[in-house]
Amino acid sequence: TFFLEDVGVITSGALRLMFQEAGYPTVALALRDEKPEIREGILRKLPVAMREILQQELELAADDRHAMIEAKMRLLEIGRRLLAEGRIALPEAQAR
């Protein structure tokens, strides 16, 4: 199983893969109402160019609660699929 908290503990490469699959607008909406420390932890793992794009998308993201929930569900769906396909992995300490 893959949870939203897992986004913050996966490797930088796995994070980039998830973001490429989901698209920046979806990721921005999913992270829009997360705690700032969670967002910052994720942003720190990204290459500079990706970080800047995501920060711009976060600024542009609408404050639409329904859209944010849908984006989180989409991001989790992608994470679960990539995990099941073996394309990403959770750190051993976090494995469920």
Secondary structure, 3 states (H helix, E strand, C coil): CCCHHHHHCCCHHHHHHHHHHHCHHHHHHHHCCCCHHHHHHHHHHCCHHHHHHHHHHHHHCCCCHHHHHHHHHHHHHHHHHHHHCCCCCCCHHHCC
